[in-house]
Each structure stands twice: as C-alpha cells, then as structure tokens.
Amino acid sequence: MLTHATTASILAPADPAERLAVTDLMAEREAPVSDAPVWAPEALGLLLALVLLAPKEPREK
C-alpha cells in the first residue's frame, strides 16, 4: 500500500559562490589564541644557568 507519493525534483548544481557561502556557514570557528605565556620545558636550563651565573650580593664589612 502506497502511503505517500514522492516526486523527484531536479536540482541544479550549485555554483562556486554558493558552495563557498554554504561551507563558510557550516565551518566551525576556532577560538582565538591568547597571548598568555605558556610553560616551556626547554627554558628551564636557561633559567637555571642565569641563576647560577648571576652576580652575588656584596658582603657588608
């Protein structure tokens, strides 16, 4: 028993401008990257060298 009739409609292919508009609307936007400093393990050696090479405080006589 046929409960509904389907009609096939012929769709014209989208032109490149329409495709760009649709993909732009569907694309997920990325969150902006913050300028906050991040931890870098390779900087640890430099910081340790700066601490060891720092001049010592003068002694009081």
N, C-alpha and C positions, 0 to 999 in steps of 0.2 A: 504494500500500500504506500503510495507516494504522499507524504505529508506536506512537503513544501517543494516548490519548483525553484531551481537555481537557474539564473541567467548569467551567462558568461559575458563579461564586458571586456572589450579590448582596450588595454591601457597603452598609451603611447609611452615610449621610453623617456625618462627624464633627461633634460639637457644638463650639461655640466654645472651650470649655475644653480639649478635646483638641487642637484646632488650635493654640491658644496654647502648649500643652505641647510639641508637636512642633516648632513654629517656634522656641521657646526652646532646644530641644536642638540644632537644626540651625544656629542663628545662630552666626557666628564672634564670639568675644570679642575686643574691642580691647585692646591693651596699654595700661596706664595711662601717662598723660603725666607725664614727670618735671618737676620744678620747676627744672631746671637753666637757667641764663641762656643765652639764645641771642643771636647776633650780629645787631644791627640796624643797617643802614647809615645810617638817618636819625639815629642817635645820634652819629655821627662829627662832625657840625657842632657839636653841643652840647659835646662833649669838646674840640674844637679851640678853641671860644670860651672855655671855662673855663681852658684852658692859657694862652691869650693874655691873659686878664683877671686871672690870678692875681697877687697881690702879689709883688714881687721881694724877694729876701733883703736884709736891711740890710747895708750895707758897713761893714767894720771900718775905723776911723781910726787 
